[in-house]
Amino acid sequence: MTAAGDQSSTFVEAAEAALRREAASLRATSRAFPSACPDGAFSYASLADVAAAQAEALTGFAPAGPFDHRHVNALLAGEHALRREADGWREIAEIAASDDWRDEFERQAAESERLAGGVQELQQQLVKRDRPAEQEVER
């Protein structure tokens, strides 16, 4: 699978969307289960803020253009969010009431895994693309 051209924008959009879904889920969880330390680094609200910031880093990001560590880190976080979603779809498939629903949930899991793989490949391509520039700076 190659994350070039049109595909790379699809993968960026998938990572951004997964991070936005994760932020929304974490915000809902923070309202349902407020942290004992609301300003603590591990509260659901602060985790939601991190996911939202990572999604924002990918808004309008064009992989062929300039990038920095925020983009690479956001892609990695998006890949992980997509893999967590795939795991969730697989868990739902295990308890599905019918074969039709099970098949649908397994399709969703497979699509999330496909997108996560594309995001991972894109992130790795960006890191490789940046290596020659880093090596030049070190000289």
N, C-alpha and C positions, 0 to 999 in steps of 0.2 A: 504494500500500500504506500502510495506516495502522497505526502501532504503538500503538494505544489499547486499553484494556481488557484482555481475556484475552490478546490478542496480545503486549502488552508483557511480561507475565510469561513467555510462551513464549520471547521473544527474550532476556530476562535469563537464563533457565535455559540456553538454547543457548550464550550467551557464557560462562557459568560452566562448563558442561560442557566446552567447547572449551579453556578455560584449564586445567582439571584434566587433560585429556588431554595438553595441551602440557607441563604440569609433570611428569607421569609419564614422558613421552617424554624430556624433558631429564634427568630423574633417571637413567633407564636409560642414556642416552648418557654421563652423567658417570661412571657405574660402568664402562662399557666403555672410555671414553677419559678417564681422569683428567687434570685440568688440570695443567700444569707449575707453575702458581701457584694452589694450591687456594683461597686466600683472595682471589684476583683477581676483579675486578668482572665479567670476561667468562668466567668458568668456567661450564660447563653447570650445575653445582649451584647457583650463585648465580642464574642465569637461571631455573632451576626454582623457586627460592624466590620470585622476583618473580612468576612466573605463578601460583603457589599463593596468594600474598598478594592478587593481583588477583582470583582466583576467590573467595577468602574475602570480599572486599569486596562481591561480588555475592550471597553467601549470604543469603537472606531479604530481599534488597533489593526494595522495592515502589516502582516509578517514580512512582506518584501521591503518594508521601509525600516527606519531606525527603530531600535528597541533598547530597553535597559533591563536591569534585574527585576523590576516590578512586573514586566510583561512575562518574563520567564517564570517567575514565582507564581504569578496568577495562572499561567497555563498549567503548571504542576498542580496547583490547588484545584483547578477545574477538572483536570484528569482524575484526581482523587474523588472529587464530588461525583463525577460520572460513574466511577467504579462503585461507589457506595450506592448510587441509584440502581445500578445493575444488580448488586447484591439484594437490595430491597425488592426489586421485581422478581428475582429468583425465589425469595422467601414467600412472596405472595403466591407465586406459581405453585409452590409446594402445598398450599392449603386451598387452592382454587376448587370451587364447587363442581366444575365441569371441565372436560377436556378442551372445549373451545376457549374458556377463560385461561386455562393453564397454558395453552398454545400462545394466546395473546400476550400473557405476561412474560413468557419465555422469549417471544419476539422483541418485546420491549427491553428485556435484559440484554439480548444479543445486540440490539441497536445501541444501547448505552455503552456496551463493551467496545463495539466498533468505533464509536466516537471517541471513547477514552484512548483507544490505541492510536487513532489519528492525532489526537491532541498530544499524546506522548511523543510520537514521531516528530511532530512539528516543533515541540519544545526542544527535542534533541538536535534537530536541524539548526535551530537558532543558536544553541550553545556551540555547535561545531562551526557555524558561520562566524561567530564572535571570537573563536580561539585564535585565528591568525592575527586579528587586531590586538588581542591581549599579548601575544608573543612579540609583536612588533614594539609595543610600548615597553616591554621588559628589556628589550635590547638597548 
